[in-house]
Amino acid sequence: MPQFLHQWAYKDDQVRAMVVEQQNREEVVRIATQAFGGKLLCFWFCFGEYDGAAITEFEDNETAMACLMSIYAEGRLRVLNTTPLLTWEQSQAAIRKAQIAIRGRAEG
């Protein structure tokens, strides 16, 4: 199943709410992911541009997008960035396709 890297930044009022009242944000993301038949594989808080990161697995891109839209629509996030992840095998297949295309252009 396709896997995705998600990175997000919370809005200031959401950070304030997490400081004032302890919240299990991992569980919130897990429940939202499972509601769309997905699986939360990893969840982290982090420093820098993003406040958190997670890796999820969904049946397909459309289902992943539906889940993300439902999370973003709640209004707690300032930024949400999602990157589809490829396995080693998938990346090698992509490289082979690129090599064929480059050879075709060189010969043509």
N, C-alpha and C positions, 0 to 999 in steps of 0.2 A: 504494500500500500504506500502511496506517496507520503513523504514526510516533509515538514515545513519548519523553518526557523522563524520565530516571531520575536520582534523586539519592540518594546513600547516605552513611552514616557507618560506618567500620570499627570493629570492636571494638578495645580497647586492645592486646590481644595480637597482633592482625593488624598494627597500626601498628608495634609493636615488631619484628615479624618482617620488615617491609618495610625498616626502618631497618638491621637487622642484616645482612640478605642482600638484595641488589638483586633486585627482581622486576618483571617487565613486566606490570602489572595490566591494561593496555590489551589486550594479547594474550590474556590469560585471558578477558576479557569478550568479545573478538572471537570466540574459539573457541566459547564457550558460546552466543553469539548465532547463529553459523553452524550449530551443531549442531541448531538448531530452524528452519533455513531463513531466518533473519533476517540483517540487515545492520547492522553497527555503523557509523554515519555520523560520529559525533564522540565524543571521550572527553577529559575534563579532570579534573585534580585542582583543588581549590578551597579557599578559606578559609571559615570561618564554620560554620554549622550542619551542613553536609555536607562530606565529604572529597572527594567526586567527583561528576561529572555526566556523562551520556552521552545521546546521541540514537540511537535504533535504529529499524529498520523491520522489521515482521513482516507476514505474510500476513493475520493477524486477531488480535483481542483474546485469544482462547483460546490461541493459540500463544505470544503475548507472555507471558501469565500462566504458562504451563508453563515457559518459559525462566527467568522471574524466580523461580519457586518452586524450580527446580533450583539456581539461584545462591544463593538465601537459605538453602536447606537445607544448604549447605556449612558454615554457621556462622561465616563471617568478618565478616558485617555486623551492626551494631547496629541500623541503621535502613535501610529501603529504601522510597523514595517514587517512585511512577510516575504520570506525568500524560500522558494521551492528547493528542496535538497535532492541531489542525485547520488545514487550509490556508485561505488567504484565501477561496477559493471555498466551502469547507465552512462557514466562519463566516458568510458572506453568506447561504447557504441557511438556516442556523439562524436568523439575524436575520429573514429573510422569514417563516419559520414562526412566530416569536414575534410579528411584526407582525400576521399573520392571526389568531392566537389573541387578541391584545389587542383588535383590531377586533371580533371575534366577541363578546367579553365586553361591550364597550361598546355594541354594538347589541342585545344580548340582555337 
